[in-house]
Amino acid sequence: MQTYLDFEKPLAELEKKIHELREYSTEDVDFTSELQKLEKKAQKLREEIFSKLSRWQRTQLARHPNRPFTLDFIRHVFTDWFELHGDRNFADDAALVCGFARIDGQPCAVIGHQKGRDTKEKVARNFGMPNPEGYRKALRIMQMAEQFGLPIFTFVDTPGAYPGIGAEERGQAEAIARNLREMAALTVPVIVTITGEGGSGGALAVAVGNRVLMMEYSVYSVISPEGCAAILWSDGSKGPQAAEALRLTAADIAELGCVIDEVIQEPAGGAHNDIPAACAAVKAALLRHLAELQQLDADQLVEQRYQKFRAMTVLEEAGSEA
């Protein structure tokens, strides 16, 4: 079932008419010309709407319930998927899926957030918010990939790490920090793709890569717009204003020049409108970057990753007063 966001309502009404006209179309009654006119009008309206999206509207697209999740990318991009479970310490975390697969015949490790579609799955996946055991499971798979010399692909789509009491008791901050340290030193290619929400440390814990890519309508920030608004104005409903201040869209992040390496274009109207096409674009980008990284040896991969993230911080020393 197609889900339309508030700003898409004019388009929804037009596409409903197109759908109804197709149903009424028979061999005796031909609505081809009318359908062509309406489809052309819908295309023009879609282009007009999506040419002037606000940062908040792009955030809504990044959270779209029909947007492709990690398992969708695994289905369309990879073959021979084999999922592994558990951190060998406490439990399995369904918010992060981890395992091994092949991309164009090449063995690799795949790790990514999974939010869930319906209410039951969303609860089971904890809305894509990992507990520390999720990050420890991801690290276990990354270390296995390094042992066998396999490239690692991660897919990021989370509002953030789960902030519950149990998660904190089991070492949420330590698990994230350990992943940051260990990922920085991996001797195999690591390619990260922000597919939806890239929320704070919960995203970064699986996003320390040689290449970091963002899909066109994804977002990446230190905090959600609602969380930012709650801190700045004590009013979480001011998320739209906070989104503008955070400058969290793929286009904004690309302007920084050092945080991400590519913005992957999405099908018209967003990835959820044509998941196979969106996945094909992601696969092409992954293969292109993998081919480039495979030209580097282990030491060069570690150094390149270090320099990439080191470049994100610029220190300026204030001159001492006479």
Summary of the structure (lengths in Angstrom):
residues: 322
radius of gyration: 21.4
end to end distance: 69.3
largest distance: 91.9
contacts: 1051
relative contact order: 0.12
helix: 51%
strand: 16%
